[in-house]
Structure formats: C-alpha cells, structure tokens
Amino acid sequence: MADVLSDLFHWAGTQPANATVVVEIDIAGNDMSRNNLVSYAHGELKYHRGSGARPATFASDPDTVTQYFSDRRFGTRDPFDPSQTDPLTVTITPLTVIRPGSSPYSITLHSSKWRTTDTISPKFDDATGIIFGHIHKAFITISLCNRQVIDHPR
C-alpha cells in the first residue's frame, strides 16, 4: 500500500500539464515543553512539476499558510486570536537519496517572521491518512484534503 504522499504525487503527475493542481493542508502541533502550546495552520499547496534533476514538489505560495497559536488570546480567555497569526511557507519534496528506514519525503516549514526553517521527516498513519512527525519537542500532524484540478484552456 502506498503512503498518502506517494499517492498524492502520483495523482498530481497524471493531471494535464497545463492544469493547476492544488490541495489544502492543515497542520496541528502540540509542544508540551512550551506550556502545552498548541498551533494550527491552514493553507493551500500547489503542485510544481519536476524537470531534469529537479523533483516535483507541492508548495504554498510564500507566506500564505496561516498559523494560529493557543497562547495568543483574544478577549480575556479565548485562545487562537485570529489577529495574531504567523505566516508560513510549506514545501513537500520527494527525496532523491533515501536512507534505509527513512521517509522518502521531506516537509519544510519556513517562518519569515521568525526567520526559521524546520524540516519534518514524515511518517504515515495508514488507517487515517494522517501524516505525522516532530519539530524539536513538538508533535506535528498534517492532513491533506480537497484535491483540485483547475483546467486552463490552451
């Protein structure tokens, strides 16, 4: 059985070359080392066909994935203040060199606000299709849904 990313890349590669292929991404994180900080991010990834030695990728436009945080409150108690979000850029890339036992993909999250770039070596839950991994001490889950093909007339 193929993992969710292999299935996604295979499906995207079979779409018309002149079409825009997109998928929605949702990312949840939980970091107990930071007072149980929970984050949630949502955005859209576009498929970019590979050529030559450059592999195909799914990537967001720069800073278009919006990340919310449980410690950024609005009102007196409510978490996830929508006026205090951070922008992310997310890229999913198949690896050209794979170590035994490692994932054949990398998922990169870049924060332009904090000038950080973190990479996840994803694992897959076959029963749910959820991708998971960790960044430092945070546990991360990723869901991909709503595949779309937007045809462009030639």
C-alpha positions as CSV (number, residue, x, y, z in Angstrom):
1,M,0.0,0.0,0.0
2,A,1.4,3.4,-1.0
3,D,1.6,6.2,1.6
4,V,-0.5,9.3,1.3
5,L,2.2,11.4,-0.2
6,S,3.2,8.8,-2.8
7,D,-0.4,8.6,-3.8
8,L,-0.8,12.4,-3.9
9,F,2.3,12.9,-6.1
10,H,1.2,10.0,-8.4
11,W,-2.2,11.5,-8.8
12,A,-0.9,15.0,-9.4
13,G,1.6,13.7,-12.1
14,T,-1.3,12.2,-14.1
15,Q,-3.2,15.5,-14.4
16,P,-2.9,17.6,-17.6
17,A,0.3,19.6,-17.8
18,N,-1.5,22.9,-18.3
19,A,-3.7,22.4,-15.2
20,T,-3.1,23.9,-11.8
21,V,-3.2,21.1,-9.2
22,V,-3.9,22.1,-5.6
23,V,-4.5,20.5,-2.2
24,E,-5.5,22.0,1.1
25,I,-3.1,21.5,4.1
26,D,-3.9,21.6,7.8
27,I,-1.1,21.3,10.3
28,A,-1.6,20.9,14.1
29,G,1.2,21.0,16.6
30,N,1.5,20.3,20.3
31,D,4.5,21.3,22.3
32,M,4.4,20.2,26.0
33,S,7.8,21.8,26.6
34,R,6.2,25.2,26.0
35,N,3.3,25.1,28.4
36,N,1.3,22.8,26.2
37,L,1.4,25.3,23.3
38,V,-0.9,24.2,20.5
39,S,-0.7,25.6,17.0
40,Y,-3.0,25.2,14.0
41,A,-2.2,26.2,10.4
42,H,-4.2,26.1,7.2
43,G,-3.4,26.9,3.6
44,E,-3.1,25.6,0.1
45,L,-0.3,23.8,-1.7
46,K,0.2,23.9,-5.5
47,Y,1.9,21.1,-7.5
48,H,5.0,22.0,-9.4
49,R,6.2,19.5,-11.9
50,G,9.8,18.5,-11.8
51,S,12.2,18.7,-14.7
52,G,15.6,17.2,-15.2
53,A,17.3,16.7,-11.8
54,R,14.7,18.9,-10.0
55,P,12.0,16.8,-8.4
56,A,8.3,17.7,-8.4
57,T,7.0,19.5,-5.3
58,F,3.9,20.6,-3.6
59,A,4.5,24.1,-2.2
60,S,2.5,27.0,-0.8
61,D,3.0,30.5,-2.2
62,P,5.3,32.4,0.1
63,D,3.7,33.2,3.5
64,T,0.2,32.0,2.6
65,V,-0.2,29.3,5.2
66,T,-1.7,30.9,8.2
67,Q,-0.6,29.7,11.7
68,Y,-2.7,30.3,14.9
69,F,-1.5,29.7,18.5
70,S,-3.2,28.8,21.7
71,D,-1.1,31.2,23.8
72,R,-2.2,34.2,21.7
73,R,-5.6,35.1,23.2
74,F,-8.4,37.4,22.3
75,G,-10.8,38.7,24.9
76,T,-9.8,37.6,28.3
77,R,-9.5,33.8,27.8
78,D,-10.1,32.6,24.3
79,P,-7.1,31.1,22.5
80,F,-6.1,31.3,18.8
81,D,-6.5,35.0,18.3
82,P,-7.1,35.5,14.6
83,S,-5.4,38.9,14.6
84,Q,-2.1,37.4,16.0
85,T,-1.2,34.8,13.4
86,D,2.1,34.0,11.7
87,P,2.7,33.3,8.0
88,L,4.3,30.1,6.9
89,T,5.6,28.7,3.6
90,V,5.3,25.0,3.3
91,T,7.0,22.7,0.8
92,I,6.7,18.9,0.3
93,T,9.6,17.4,-1.6
94,P,10.4,13.8,-2.6
95,L,14.0,12.9,-1.7
96,T,16.4,11.8,-4.3
97,V,18.6,10.0,-1.8
98,I,16.8,7.9,0.8
99,R,18.5,6.3,3.8
100,P,17.2,2.9,4.8
101,G,14.2,3.2,7.2
102,S,13.8,6.9,6.4
103,S,10.8,8.7,4.8
104,P,11.1,9.2,1.0
105,Y,9.8,12.8,1.5
106,S,10.7,15.9,3.5
107,I,8.2,18.6,4.6
108,T,9.7,22.0,5.2
109,L,8.0,24.8,7.2
110,H,9.6,28.3,6.8
111,S,8.6,31.2,9.0
112,S,9.6,34.6,7.5
113,K,8.5,36.3,10.7
114,W,10.9,34.3,12.9
115,R,13.4,33.5,10.2
116,T,13.3,29.8,10.9
117,T,13.2,26.8,8.7
118,D,12.3,23.4,10.1
119,T,12.1,20.1,8.2
120,I,10.0,17.1,9.1
121,S,10.8,13.5,8.1
122,P,7.2,12.4,7.8
123,K,5.6,9.2,8.9
124,F,2.2,8.0,7.9
125,D,-0.8,6.5,9.6
126,D,-2.3,4.1,7.0
127,A,-5.7,3.9,8.8
128,T,-6.4,7.7,8.7
129,G,-4.1,9.1,6.0
130,I,-2.6,11.5,8.6
131,I,1.0,12.5,8.3
132,F,2.9,13.0,11.5
133,G,6.4,13.8,12.8
134,H,8.1,16.2,15.1
135,I,10.0,19.5,15.1
136,H,12.2,19.8,18.1
137,K,9.9,18.8,21.0
138,A,6.6,19.5,19.2
139,F,4.5,16.7,17.8
140,I,3.1,17.6,14.4
141,T,0.1,16.2,12.4
142,I,-0.6,17.1,8.8
143,S,-3.8,16.4,6.8
144,L,-4.1,17.0,3.1
145,C,-7.6,17.2,1.6
146,N,-9.7,18.7,-1.2
147,R,-7.6,17.8,-4.1
148,Q,-8.5,20.1,-7.0
149,V,-7.6,20.3,-10.7
150,I,-8.1,23.7,-12.3
151,D,-8.0,23.3,-16.1
152,H,-6.6,26.1,-18.2
153,P,-7.7,26.3,-21.8
154,R,-4.8,26.1,-24.2
